[in-house]
Amino acid sequence: MTAAPAFQPALTAIVALLGGPSVMPQPIRTELDLMYAAAAGVSVKAVRHLQRHLRFTNREMSEVLSISESTLARREQSQKPLSRDEAEKAIQLSAVVAKGLEVFENEPDFHRWLQFENQALGGARPQELMASALGREQVREVLGRIQWGIFS
């Protein structure tokens, strides 16, 4: 199974946000490859790269991954990869960021949008919803509506 051509740029952006092909456990050519990469274990180095793009604190990044700051730091020191669940969360978060950058076309505007309450998200700030799979999906949906010019 190969990715649809329309999704290919998103795959490239997702991998770039995680630090590029060199930090991934295997080549990423399809959406399925992302699933296999999560199972193989994504490095903390990839998470730190994504964290810098998001401008998240260590605490915020740990909350999104549902692990403690100290566990994340230990994994980084020992170069142990993330668990499958943690890696999937990082990949999903990267997909949201890739969509946001595609929609807003630059990081500063996207970061500003993440910080402000959004009525389409029940008055929540998009950043607040990133720790939940359902929240990440809601943020992606709102970004899609913005991209298509639907008031959100």
Order of alpha helices (4+ residues) and beta strands (2+ residues): alpha-alpha-alpha-alpha-alpha-alpha-alpha-alpha
